[in-house]
Amino acid sequence: MPTHLEQSLQRDIDRIHAKVCEMRDLIETSLRNAMTALLDANRQIAYAVILRDDLIDEKEKELDRLCLEFLVRQQPVAGKLRFAYSTIKMNQEMEQIGDYSENISRQALKIGELPDVVSRERFKEISDMSIKMFGDAIEAYLTENVDLARRTMAVEQTVDALKSRLNTDLVDLYKEGKIPFDVLRPLTTIARRMERVTDRCRNICMEIIYMCTGEYAKHEGSDIFRVLFVDRHNACRSVMAEAIANGLNQPLFIFSSAGLDPTALDNSAINFMREKGYDISRSAPKGILQVPYLDHYQVIVGLDPEVQRAFPRLPRKVVFLDWSGTDPCGCQGNEAEVKKAFDCAFKYFETHIHDLVEAILGTKVNG
């Protein structure tokens, strides 16, 4: 027979679980309706999602209050203390997911009727996977199922790949003149928001694993430092910088490059870098939206004054560095002058990349 204290403890846990279920149902409905608003160009549904976001915010406050009351009344230790702590953290993640559904609806209002050339199936696929991942994460929490939490975390990478392919398709449609920029921007934002849903679900699963086992489940790759070099065309300077950085062979870093308006690689850059011992001929120029895990980069290095305008509001944890300078591919002088321009750019990147990596690692880098 359970004691009075055990019964009181279980009642409080049941109340918290019930509130989590209320939030789950509201958020799942909000996400599905937001996608319906996009695919069916339904303004009424879009407005309903936006207006009902306050209800999710209220549920978040109620859940926070229940968790704080649980801490004060029960004075929990060990597993039950982790339960309260993880629920509070998870509550923040759920509220953010609710915000994403509101933002998706606002973007849908900007688009109106979805152009026929845009694949509805791609958006439905990424939406279905994201919403299922959210449902599975909450189920893992309610049932304290660590195996389900670990399996659910793995879905995030699949959705990220789907988002990258979707963004590539959208950029191609824009370049072909089949959709205007006023449609491209909201659609890529929607794809990113759905992918961010899975990032939040991954975080929820980490909290579940901690709640159940006391183990901090660091996401694979979360200890990797990501640096992105961005210039105008991803045809010269950014590719050079990426090659030099990767040449340092630093296992804790991922270096990538992209362009605002990617074009074919410059032959002069290919030949110069080959003389320096770097083969960049196989590099495929890509736009910013084609960079996998773009939201996970900690440092963005702008190599052109226009780059910072493409990132007007960076997250607080992202550092923007301005390494703007003369593009050697634009040098119109004789062969010696062109080589000198490339040498200057090469030495500049070599020095600054070494300094950046050493500053991050706090130790000397060879190479």
Buried (B, 14 or more C-beta within 10 A) or exposed (E): EEEEEEEEBEEBBEBBBEBBEBBBEBBBBBBBBBBBBBBBBBEEBBBBBBEBBEBBBEBBEBBBEBBEBBBEEBEBEEEBBBBBBBBBBBBBBBBBBBBBBBBBBBBBBBBEEBEEEBBEEBBEBBBEBBBBBBBBBBBBBEEBBBEBBBEBBEBBBEBBBBBBBBBBBBBEBBEEEBBEEEBBBBBBBBBBBBBBBBBBBBBBBBBBBBBBBEEEBEBEEEEEBBBBBBBBBBBBBBBBBBBBBBBBEBEEBBBBBBBBBBEEBBEBBBEBBEEBEBEBEEBEBBBBBBBBBBBBBBBBBBBBEBBBEBBEEEEEEBEEBEBBBEBBBEBEEEEEEBBBBBEBBBEBBBEBBBEBBEEBEEEEBEE
